[in-house]
Amino acid sequence: MNNKCIINGLEISAFDDMGHAIDSILHEGDVVSGCAIAVNAEKIVSSYEREDVKSILESASFRYPDGAGVSLVMAKRGCVSARIPGCDLWVELMKGSASFNLPVFIVGAKPEVNLQTVEKLKNEFGVKVVGACDGYFDNESELIDRVKRSQAKIVTVALGSPRQENFINRCREFHPDAFYMGVGGTYDVFTDRVKRAPQWAQKYNLEWLYRLVSQPTRITRQFKLVKYLFLVVMNKV
């Protein structure tokens, strides 16, 4: 059985479960340096349509199957993998960082969300947060210098895509010895400001349907799922 799968030229890692994914990052406290990006059907389609999106995905050293559609295609290609939801991966990564007392830097989101995220990480998980900055900073170079001086081993960034990936790539140039992860709206979910899909939807890989019913305006984004299925059937990815 393969432990990596190629979809649209992108090498995606396969994991037995969440613990396997975390172990591959933390290595018992010896954190792997690099950058993680979640891969789902929407991103695969976007990478097929836009070279800049594909370049961002290619810049990652750790690509994991966040969407059920990606996991299913991987399985059909002899690369069985558990689905690794980005929100859950981040939470488990934070717990793991606390176990090894690893320094963490938290970037992004609104000021109040960033502050609440840091407080919750420290008070409930015992995370060693050595720096934080919300997503409304003016001087990127100054923030990158702060990250570098903090000697953080894990840096998570919630700025939305592609801004967070662009920031991560620039930050890695000056502080390469760390693990970076773009986390989108994860801090909002973590601080209970945004409600996540119920357990039944998560269990049966129907989070997309729950979000569509909750936010009908997402219908245009769901068209990409149809295109993804077409590309898979036609062996275009």
Secondary structure, DSSP 8 states (H G I E B T S, - for coil): --SEEEETTEEEE--SSHHHHHHHHHGGG----EEEEEE-HHHHHHHHH-HHHHHHHHH-SEEEE-SHHHHHHHHHTT-------HHHHHHHHHHHHHHTT-EEEEEES-HHHHHHHHHHIIIII--EEEEEE-S--S-HHHHHHHHHHHT-SEEEEES-TTHHHHHHHHHHHH--SSEEEE-TTHHHHHTTSS----HHHHHTT-HHHHHHHH-GGGHHHHHHHHHHHHHHHTT--
